[in-house]
Amino acid sequence: MIKDKMKNSFESEVALMSLRVSLLCPLGKMKMKWPCRGSDCKHLQCFDGELYVQLYVQMNEKVQMNEKKSSWRCPLCKNFLPFDDLTVDGYFLDILASNPSGLDIEFSQDGSWSVFKEKRTGNIGKRDSVPTPPVSKARVIDLTLDSDEED
């Protein structure tokens, strides 16, 4: 899936050199335990399957009390996502098992990954500019002129 996303980018005007994804679940904002997505989902980003099921069960209990129908939806792309179509991403599972130090990872074109490191740019060692004082509207007198030329 990673290689396909990268390959498809070569056909467009902008080629992807890497893809950044989070190891945090978008639902619970904690590191995922069971990285999942729907079998029909096209995104790389996963969500925690355990939390997804827990939230669905809670939502379904509330729905049953209100006698309304509920539906399973992917929290990322909002596609219909019943429990049977939920798939655990083994590659993400291996990445999480290796206990990476960062919260984001970066996939390369060959499918390998590394911990995402923020690329520093900018103003290291530069001072903030000092504001210039306002220009006063004072009368200027040229002292190099003779008194006769002043008129």
C-alpha positions in Angstrom: 0.0 0.0 0.0 2.9 2.4 0.8 4.7 1.6 -2.4 1.5 2.0 -4.4 0.8 5.5 -2.8 4.4 6.5 -3.7 4.2 5.1 -7.2 0.9 6.9 -7.9 2.5 10.1 -6.9 5.0 9.8 -9.7 2.2 10.0 -12.2 1.2 13.4 -10.9 3.2 16.6 -11.1 4.3 16.4 -7.4 6.2 13.2 -6.4 6.1 12.0 -2.8 9.5 11.3 -1.4 8.1 10.2 2.0 4.8 9.9 3.8 4.4 10.9 7.4 1.9 9.1 9.6 1.1 9.2 13.3 1.3 6.3 15.8 -1.4 8.1 17.8 -5.0 6.9 17.4 -7.1 9.8 16.1 -9.9 8.7 18.4 -8.1 8.4 21.7 -5.0 10.5 21.0 -2.9 7.7 22.6 -0.4 5.3 21.0 -2.3 2.6 19.1 -2.4 -1.0 20.4 -4.2 -2.6 17.5 -3.6 -0.4 14.4 -6.6 -1.0 12.1 -8.4 0.4 9.1 -11.2 -0.8 6.9 -10.4 -3.3 4.1 -11.8 -0.8 1.6 -10.1 2.3 3.1 -7.5 4.0 0.9 -5.6 5.9 3.7 -2.4 4.7 5.3 -3.2 6.2 8.7 -4.6 3.6 11.1 -6.7 3.9 14.3 -6.8 1.7 17.4 -9.2 -1.1 16.6 -9.8 -1.9 20.3 -10.9 1.7 21.0 -13.0 1.7 17.9 -14.9 -1.4 19.0 -15.3 0.0 22.5 -16.7 3.3 21.3 -19.0 1.5 18.9 -20.4 -0.7 21.6 -21.0 2.3 23.8 -22.6 4.2 21.0 -24.7 1.1 20.0 -26.0 0.8 23.6 -27.1 4.5 23.6 -28.7 3.9 20.1 -30.6 0.9 21.3 -32.0 3.0 24.2 -33.2 5.6 21.7 -34.4 2.9 19.3 -32.4 4.3 16.4 -30.2 2.5 14.0 -26.4 2.9 14.2 -23.8 2.4 11.6 -20.1 1.6 11.8 -18.0 4.4 10.1 -14.3 4.7 9.6 -13.1 7.6 11.9 -10.7 8.8 9.2 -12.5 8.6 5.9 -16.1 8.1 7.2 -16.7 5.2 4.8 -19.1 2.5 6.0 -17.0 0.1 8.2 -18.7 -2.9 9.8 -16.8 -5.0 12.3 -16.2 -7.7 9.7 -14.3 -5.3 7.4 -12.0 -4.1 10.2 -8.4 -5.3 9.4 -5.3 -5.1 11.6 -2.3 -3.7 9.8 0.5 -6.1 10.5 3.2 -3.7 9.4 2.0 -1.0 11.8 1.7 -3.7 14.5 5.4 -4.6 13.9 6.4 -0.9 14.0 4.6 -0.4 17.3 6.2 -3.6 18.7 9.6 -2.2 18.0 8.7 0.7 20.4 9.8 3.7 18.3 10.8 6.7 20.3 8.6 9.2 18.4 4.9 9.7 17.9 5.2 10.0 14.1 6.9 7.9 11.5 8.0 8.5 8.0 7.6 5.9 5.2 10.2 6.0 2.4 9.6 5.1 -1.2 10.8 1.6 -0.7 8.3 1.0 2.1 10.9 1.3 4.9 10.2 3.6 7.9 12.0 5.8 10.3 11.0 7.9 13.3 9.9 11.3 11.9 12.4 14.1 13.0 11.3 17.7 12.7 13.5 19.5 10.2 14.7 22.7 11.8 14.7 25.7 9.6 15.2 29.3 10.2 16.3 31.9 12.6 18.9 30.2 14.8 21.4 32.8 15.9 19.4 35.7 14.3 18.3 38.6 16.4 14.9 40.1 16.2 15.1 43.3 14.2 15.2 46.5 16.3 12.3 48.8 15.5 13.3 52.1 14.0 12.3 55.2 15.9 9.6 57.4 14.3 10.9 60.1 12.1 10.3 63.5 13.6 9.2 66.5 11.5 12.0 68.9 12.6 13.1 71.9 10.6 16.6 71.3 9.1 19.1 74.1 9.1 22.2 73.8 6.8 25.1 75.3 8.7 27.4 75.2 5.7 25.6 78.1 4.0 26.6 81.8 4.5 24.1 84.0 6.2 23.6 85.9 2.9 22.6 82.7 1.0 20.1 81.8 3.7 17.4 83.9 2.2 
